[in-house]
Amino acid sequence: MGDMLNRWLHSGRMVLVGIALLAAAVPVASRWSLLATVETYDARLAGAQQVPPVRQSAGHGAGVFFVRNDRTLEGHVETSGIDATIAHLHEGAVGRLGPVIVPLARQADTFVVPPDTRLTESQMASLRAGEVYVSVRSARYPDGELRAQLILMAGQF
């Protein structure tokens, strides 16, 4: 039995088995590493957060955004109580206006991050510092009716 096992080990079959096991393990490991490094951000939109504040809006909204380890961004914002026309992600601190960094695509009352959107390293630093916000505009408030900073969900980092 020992001689047969020794011949099998040296015949190259063991190398093929090792390669197959490694190939099967790599995709699983990659998936787990991606899951472990996803950052989740929350956004609770309100007119009072807009600059200047919108005090007469009956609208509200919420959003969730996910950033993977390669800076790929996914997510959406849902609104109600307003006739939303457009939404963007902006780079800017609380109480300050900033440039658009990601225009969101409208789908009914939901605005989504376009596929294959990737943040720059500078934008990632701003996001992690709490200096990225979502703004939703309407016909009534073309400069913005609802706004929320993207906040890293509790328990991460």
N, C-alpha and C positions, 0 to 999 in steps of 0.2 A: 504494500500500500504506500509506503514512504517513497519507494522508487517511482511509482506512477505519479504521485503528487509532485515530486521533484521535476519529472519530465514535463508535466503540465505547466508548472510555474515557469520553466525555462523555454517553453514552446512559443511564447508570444501571446498566448491566450490571456494570461494574467494582465499583460499590458493593455490589451483591448478592453478587458473588463474594467480596469482602472480608468481608462479614458472615458468609457461609457458612464461610469459612476460620477466622474468629475463633470462631464458635460451635463448630466442630469442635475447635479447639485448647483452649478453656477447660476442658472436662471432663478432658482428658488432663493439663493443667497442674494442675488441682485434685487429681486422683488422685496425681500425683507429689508434690505438696506434702504430702498426707496421709501418704504412705509415708515421706517424709523426716522427719516429725515424730512418728513412733510411738516410744514408749519401751517397752522390754521389760524386765520384772522377773522374776527367778527366785526360787523358794522351795524349799528342801530341808528337809522337816519331820523333826523328831526329838523324842522325849520329853524329852531333856535340855534342850531350849530352852524347855520349858513353865515356867510360874511357878505354884507351885514345880515343880522338875524331876520328871519321871516317869522313874524309873530301871528299872522292870520292864516297860516296853512293848517288845514285839517288832515293833511297827509302824513303818512309815516311809511317806514320801510325797514327792511333788514337785509343783510347780505352776509355771505360767507365766502371766504377766499382761501385757496390752498396754494402753497408754494413748495415745489419739490426741490431736491438738492441741486438740480441743474438750473434753478431760478425760473422754471416754467410755472406760469401762473394760470390757475383755473378758478372759476367762481361765478357768482351771480348776485344780483340785487333784485329784490321784489318790492314793489310799492303798492300802496292803496290810498284812496282818498284824494288823489291828484290825477290830472291828465298829463302824465310824464311824457316828455318829447325826446329827451336825450340824456345820457349819463356817461360820465367819465371817471377815471381814476386820475387824481392830481397829486403832485408832489408838493407838500406844504404842511407846516405845523398848525396846531390848533389856533384858530383865530386869524390865520393868514391865508391869502390866496396864493395859488401856485400853478405852474404849467400843467397841461394835460400830459399824462404819460401813457395812458391806455384808454382809447375810446371803447365804450361797451356797445355791443350789438343788441338791438331791441328785439324781443320776442314777447309780444302782448304786453303784460305788465311786469315783465322780467327783462333785465338787462344782463347779458352774459359776456364774459371775457372771450374774445375771439380765439379760435384754436391756435395752438403753437405760439402763444404769446410768451415771451421771455423777458424778464426784467434785467436791466444792467446791474453791475455790481454796486454802482452808486445808488440806483433805485432800491436795491435790496437793503442797503445800509439805511436809507431813509425810512423804508417800511419797518425795519426792526427798531428804529428810533421813534416810531409813532408819528412819522411825518409824511404819511400818504393818506389821502382821504378820497371818498367817493362823493360826487355831487350829482344830483338829479335835477334837471331843468324842466320847466313847464311853459306853456304859452303865457300863463299869468305871471310867472317869475322866470323870464328868459335868462337871467344871470344865475339862477339856482334857487330851487325851493326847498330841497332837502340835502342834508350833508351829514357825513359821519367819518370820523377817523377810523382807520383799520387798526384794530387792537388785537394783539396776540392773545389767543385763548389761554386761560389759566392752565398751569401744569406743564407748560412747554418752556424749555430753556430756563 
